[in-house]
Amino acid sequence: MDIDAIKRDYDIFTRDESLIYLDSCATSLTPRIVTAKLLEYYNSYNANIARGAYKASTKATEEFEMSRKVVANFLNAQLEEVVFTSGTTASLNMIAHGLTSQISNTDNIVVTAMEHHANFIPWQQLCEHTHADFRVAPITDDGLLDTDQLLELIDENTKILALTHVSNVLGTINPIKELTQKVRAKNQNTLIVVDAAQSVAHMKLDVADVDCDFLAFSMHKLFGPTGVGVLYGKKEHLEKLTPIFTGGEMIQEVTTACTTFRELPHRLEAGTPHIAGVIASQEAIAYAKSFGFEKIREHEKELLTYCTNNLVENFGDDIKIFGPCDISLRSGAISFTLKNHHPHDIATILDDKKNVAIRAGQHCAMPLHLETLKTNATARVSFSVYNTKADIDAFIDGLKKVDEILS
């Protein structure tokens, strides 16, 4: 991969050539081809969709629905199975709230200890509301999901299993397809919900192959705009979701006596969406696919290995890295602690002294940090196609400076 050429795709690197961006788990950077598509909408056919009978509205509607086709093809899904939302969090909440009437106090819902809050709290709240049993599958000491214990939690009353494809803290890649098969063998009626926010930019997703019931991700993790999310669901399950937002063009007919809703996917898309963002998502997906996910994964593993080795060689026992040691079992994120230096101090000094951007805190995974990892916070570096070994060298040099200042 020609990283110098890739960096030229991003105006942010043109504006600040010294920037070392190592926070792609939080949000990937957005290439010029995507921002150009955003501007194309606003400058050329800025109109609402599915409402106007004039040329601009027709063009906007066509482009919007073209994005749905692109996403459906990207996921190997049907058109009516793709719903646009504002992000992964909105998608997962839409599922949880939409299923409320189908959950009783004799049911249970299973999540994992490595979940992002967006795939933890909605299910916890759903259980509190319905008095269903909330179960949390643990992880092993090396940061892997304890699949044996997870399967023990699945029984004839398990309505939902919600789990992440890739942990945003540990980088752990969960064997979704294998788990789905094993869960179905125990209870074929359990709905399997996958949070793909951290995997969508790193590996090929095929919902038909995985056979999950729902899957969610955000476009801003995939070189796209913020404020755009995708909710995939099997048609028979999406049809059973109670819409949590009503009004606008999701309506089939309204009378003073009753309201009926449109067919999928529009029944779950109330109000005016982020039209420009959805349209620009076409280019984001095309951009990701242009590299090939095998090459993306190869590049990612090379950076993971190089960074991990350098951290250990330079800091030895003073650094603690969380997650699987086997690089083949983790995606492009490394969370760590260094001595007793607070992660926020590490991140602040790296930014101030070396223009290196990393994440610090609990990464929206408080139960994982406090209850499992037994640490208040971690520092995290994460990689994408625009990162190089030189970026990691700059990060390591910066970390030495941090240690010098804080020791």
C-alpha positions in Angstrom: 0.0 0.0 0.0 1.3 3.4 -1.0 0.7 5.3 2.2 2.1 8.6 0.9 -0.4 8.5 -1.9 -3.2 7.5 0.5 -2.4 10.4 2.8 -2.8 12.8 -0.2 -6.5 11.7 -0.2 -7.0 13.6 3.0 -7.1 17.4 3.2 -6.3 17.2 7.0 -2.8 15.9 6.3 -2.3 18.6 3.7 -3.2 21.3 6.2 -1.1 19.7 9.0 1.7 17.5 7.6 3.0 16.8 11.1 -0.2 15.3 12.4 0.1 11.7 13.6 -3.5 10.4 13.9 -3.8 7.2 15.9 -7.5 7.4 16.9 -9.3 5.7 14.1 -11.3 3.5 16.5 -13.1 6.7 17.7 -13.6 8.0 14.1 -11.7 7.4 10.9 -10.5 10.4 8.9 -12.6 11.4 5.9 -11.1 11.4 2.4 -11.7 14.2 -0.1 -13.8 12.0 -2.3 -16.3 11.7 0.5 -16.4 15.4 1.4 -16.7 16.2 -2.3 -19.9 14.1 -2.5 -21.3 15.9 0.6 -20.7 19.2 -1.2 -22.2 17.9 -4.4 -25.5 17.4 -2.7 -25.6 20.8 -1.0 -24.4 22.6 -4.1 -26.2 20.8 -6.9 -29.5 19.2 -5.7 -30.1 20.3 -2.1 -33.6 19.2 -1.5 -35.6 16.8 0.8 -36.1 13.3 -0.3 -39.3 11.3 -1.1 -41.4 14.5 -1.0 -40.8 16.8 -3.9 -42.0 16.4 -7.5 -39.3 18.6 -8.8 -35.9 17.7 -10.3 -33.6 18.4 -7.3 -35.8 16.3 -5.0 -36.0 13.5 -7.5 -32.2 13.5 -7.9 -31.6 13.6 -4.1 -34.1 10.7 -3.6 -32.3 8.7 -6.4 -28.9 9.2 -4.8 -30.2 8.4 -1.3 -31.7 5.1 -2.5 -28.5 4.4 -4.5 -26.7 4.5 -1.2 -29.1 1.9 0.1 -28.2 -0.4 -2.8 -24.5 0.2 -2.2 -24.8 -0.7 1.5 -27.0 -3.7 0.7 -24.4 -5.0 -1.7 -21.6 -4.3 0.7 -23.3 -6.4 3.4 -24.8 -9.0 1.1 -28.3 -8.0 2.3 -31.6 -7.2 0.6 -32.7 -3.6 0.0 -35.6 -3.7 2.5 -33.2 -5.0 5.2 -31.1 -1.8 5.2 -32.3 1.1 7.5 -30.4 4.4 7.8 -30.1 5.8 11.3 -27.8 8.4 12.9 -25.3 5.8 14.1 -24.6 2.5 15.8 -26.0 3.8 19.1 -29.2 4.8 17.5 -29.5 1.5 15.6 -29.0 -0.6 18.7 -31.4 1.5 20.7 -33.9 1.2 17.9 -33.7 -2.6 18.2 -33.9 -2.7 22.0 -36.9 -0.3 22.2 -38.6 -1.9 19.2 -38.5 -5.3 20.9 -39.8 -4.2 24.3 -43.3 -5.6 23.7 -41.8 -9.0 22.9 -39.8 -9.4 26.2 -41.3 -10.7 29.4 -40.0 -11.3 32.9 -39.4 -14.9 32.2 -36.9 -14.1 29.4 -33.2 -13.3 29.6 -30.8 -11.2 27.5 -27.1 -12.0 27.2 -24.3 -9.5 26.5 -20.6 -9.7 26.9 -18.2 -8.0 29.4 -16.3 -6.3 26.5 -19.3 -4.3 25.1 -19.3 -0.6 24.3 -22.0 1.2 26.3 -24.1 1.4 23.2 -24.4 -2.4 23.1 -24.7 -2.8 26.9 -26.9 -0.1 28.4 -29.9 -0.5 26.0 -30.2 -4.2 26.9 -29.6 -3.5 30.6 -32.4 -0.9 30.5 -34.7 -3.2 28.5 -34.2 -5.8 31.2 -34.9 -3.3 34.0 -38.1 -2.2 32.2 -39.4 -5.7 31.5 -37.9 -7.5 34.5 -36.1 -9.9 32.2 -32.8 -11.4 33.5 -29.7 -9.5 32.3 -26.7 -11.8 31.9 -23.1 -10.8 31.1 -20.6 -13.3 29.6 -17.1 -12.9 31.0 -13.8 -12.7 29.1 -10.6 -14.7 29.7 -7.4 -13.3 31.2 -5.9 -12.8 27.8 -8.8 -10.7 26.6 -10.8 -13.3 24.7 -14.5 -13.9 25.0 -15.1 -17.0 27.2 -17.3 -18.7 24.7 -17.9 -21.8 26.9 -19.3 -19.6 29.7 -21.3 -17.6 27.2 -22.9 -20.7 25.8 -23.8 -21.8 29.4 -25.8 -18.6 29.8 -27.9 -19.4 26.7 -31.0 -21.4 27.5 -34.6 -21.9 26.3 -35.6 -18.4 27.6 -32.8 -16.4 26.0 -34.4 -13.9 23.7 -31.4 -11.9 22.7 -27.6 -12.3 22.5 -25.9 -8.9 21.8 -22.2 -8.9 21.2 -19.5 -6.9 19.5 -17.7 -8.2 16.5 -14.5 -6.4 17.5 -13.8 -4.9 21.0 -13.0 -1.2 20.8 -10.8 -1.5 23.9 -9.1 -4.9 23.5 -9.1 -5.2 19.8 -10.4 -8.8 20.2 -12.1 -10.3 17.1 -15.0 -12.4 18.2 -15.9 -15.5 16.1 -19.3 -14.3 15.3 -20.2 -17.0 12.7 -19.1 -19.9 14.9 -20.9 -18.4 17.9 -24.1 -17.9 15.9 -24.1 -21.6 14.9 -23.5 -22.8 18.5 -26.2 -20.5 19.9 -28.7 -21.6 17.3 -28.0 -25.2 18.2 -29.0 -24.4 21.8 -31.9 -22.0 21.0 -32.9 -21.4 17.4 -35.2 -18.6 18.5 -32.5 -16.4 20.2 -32.1 -13.1 18.3 -28.4 -12.4 17.6 -27.4 -8.7 17.5 -24.0 -7.7 16.3 -22.2 -4.4 16.9 -20.0 -4.1 13.9 -18.8 -0.5 14.5 -15.2 -1.6 15.0 -15.0 -4.3 12.3 -16.7 -2.6 9.4 -13.5 -0.8 8.2 -11.2 -3.7 8.8 -12.8 -6.9 7.4 -15.4 -8.1 5.0 -18.9 -8.3 6.4 -21.4 -10.8 5.0 -24.6 -10.9 7.0 -26.0 -13.9 5.0 -22.9 -15.9 5.8 -22.8 -14.9 9.5 -26.6 -15.4 9.7 -27.0 -12.8 12.4 -30.5 -11.3 12.9 -29.4 -7.7 13.3 -26.1 -5.8 12.7 -25.2 -2.2 13.2 -22.4 0.1 12.3 -21.6 3.8 11.8 -20.3 5.3 8.6 -17.8 7.6 10.4 -15.8 4.4 11.3 -15.6 3.6 7.6 -14.2 6.9 6.1 -17.7 8.3 5.9 -19.6 11.2 7.5 -20.6 11.5 11.2 -24.3 11.2 11.9 -25.0 8.3 9.6 -25.6 4.7 10.7 -26.8 1.5 9.2 -29.2 -0.9 10.8 -29.3 -4.3 9.1 -32.1 -6.7 10.1 -33.6 -9.8 8.6 -36.9 -8.7 7.1 -39.1 -10.9 9.4 -37.5 -9.3 12.5 -37.5 -5.7 11.2 -41.2 -6.0 10.5 -41.8 -6.9 14.2 -39.9 -3.9 15.5 -42.2 -1.2 16.9 -41.1 2.1 15.4 -39.7 4.4 18.2 -40.0 7.5 15.9 -43.2 8.3 14.0 -44.3 11.0 11.6 -43.2 12.2 8.2 -42.7 9.9 5.3 -42.8 6.6 7.3 -46.6 6.9 7.2 -48.8 5.0 4.9 -52.1 6.6 6.0 -53.3 8.7 8.9 -56.8 9.3 10.0 -58.2 10.6 13.2 -59.0 7.0 14.1 -55.7 5.3 13.3 -52.3 5.3 11.5 -50.7 2.7 9.3 -47.0 2.6 8.4 -45.2 2.1 5.1 -43.4 -1.0 4.2 -39.7 -1.6 5.1 -37.3 0.0 5.3 -39.2 3.3 5.3 -41.4 2.5 8.3 -38.3 2.8 10.4 -37.0 6.0 8.9 -39.0 8.8 10.3 -38.3 12.5 9.6 -35.6 14.1 7.4 -32.4 12.1 7.6 -28.8 13.2 7.2 -29.3 13.2 3.4 -25.9 14.5 2.4 -24.2 12.0 4.7 -26.2 9.0 3.5 -25.4 10.0 -0.2 -21.7 10.5 0.6 -21.6 7.0 2.2 -21.5 5.6 -1.4 -18.1 7.0 -1.8 -16.9 6.0 1.6 -17.7 2.3 0.9 -16.2 2.5 -2.6 -13.0 4.0 -1.0 -12.8 1.2 1.5 -13.4 -1.5 -1.1 -10.7 0.0 -3.4 -8.0 -1.3 -1.0 -9.4 -4.8 -0.6 -10.0 -6.0 2.9 -7.3 -8.6 2.7 -4.7 -5.8 2.1 -6.3 -3.7 4.9 -6.0 -6.6 7.3 -2.4 -7.3 6.2 -1.4 -3.7 6.7 -3.1 -3.6 10.1 -1.4 -6.7 11.4 2.0 -5.4 10.3 1.4 -2.2 12.3 0.0 -4.0 15.3 3.1 -6.3 15.4 5.5 -3.4 15.0 3.8 -1.2 17.6 3.5 -4.0 20.2 7.1 -5.1 19.8 8.3 -1.5 20.2 6.2 -0.8 23.3 7.6 -3.9 25.0 11.2 -3.3 23.8 11.2 0.3 25.0 9.2 0.1 28.2 9.4 -3.5 29.3 7.5 -4.3 32.5 6.5 -0.7 32.9 3.9 -1.0 30.2 0.8 -3.2 30.4 -1.0 -4.1 27.1 -4.6 -5.3 27.3 -6.1 -7.8 24.9 -5.0 -10.9 23.0 -1.2 -11.4 22.5 -1.9 -13.3 19.3 -2.2 -10.6 16.6 -4.3 -12.8 14.4 -7.0 -12.6 17.1 -7.1 -8.8 17.3 -7.9 -5.9 15.1 -6.2 -2.5 14.9 -6.3 -1.2 18.5 -3.9 -1.3 21.4 -5.0 -0.2 24.8 -2.3 0.2 27.5 -1.2 1.7 30.8 2.3 3.0 31.5 3.6 2.9 35.0 1.2 5.0 37.1 0.9 7.8 34.5 -2.7 8.8 34.0 -3.8 8.1 30.4 -5.2 11.6 30.1 -1.8 13.0 30.9 -0.2 10.7 28.4 -2.6 11.8 25.7 -2.3 15.5 26.5 1.5 15.5 26.4 1.6 13.4 23.2 -0.6 16.0 21.5 1.2 19.0 22.9 4.8 17.9 22.4 4.6 15.6 19.3 1.2 16.3 17.6 0.3 12.7 18.2 -3.5 12.1 18.6 -4.5 9.1 20.7 -7.5 8.2 22.9 -7.5 8.2 26.7 -10.2 7.2 29.2 -12.7 4.3 29.5 -13.6 4.3 25.8 -17.3 4.0 26.6 -16.6 0.7 28.2 -16.8 1.4 31.9 -17.8 -2.1 33.1 -14.9 -3.6 31.2 -12.4 -1.2 32.7 -13.6 -1.1 36.3 -14.9 -4.6 36.8 -12.8 -6.8 34.5 -9.5 -5.0 33.7 -9.4 -3.5 37.2 -8.1 -0.2 35.9 -9.7 3.3 35.9 -8.6 4.1 32.4 -6.3 3.2 29.5 -4.6 4.9 26.7 -5.4 3.6 23.2 -3.7 3.8 19.8 -5.7 2.6 16.8 -4.7 2.3 13.1 -6.1 2.7 9.6 -4.9 2.7 6.0 -3.2 6.1 6.3 -0.9 5.0 9.2 2.8 4.0 8.8 5.6 2.6 10.9 7.0 6.1 11.0 3.8 7.2 12.8 4.4 4.5 15.4 8.1 5.6 15.7 6.8 9.2 16.4 4.4 7.8 19.0 7.1 5.8 20.7 9.4 8.8 20.8 6.5 10.8 22.2 5.8 8.2 24.9 9.4 8.3 26.0 9.0 12.1 26.4 5.8 11.5 28.4 7.6 9.1 30.7 10.5 11.6 31.1 8.1 14.4 32.0 5.8 12.4 34.4 8.5 10.3 36.2 
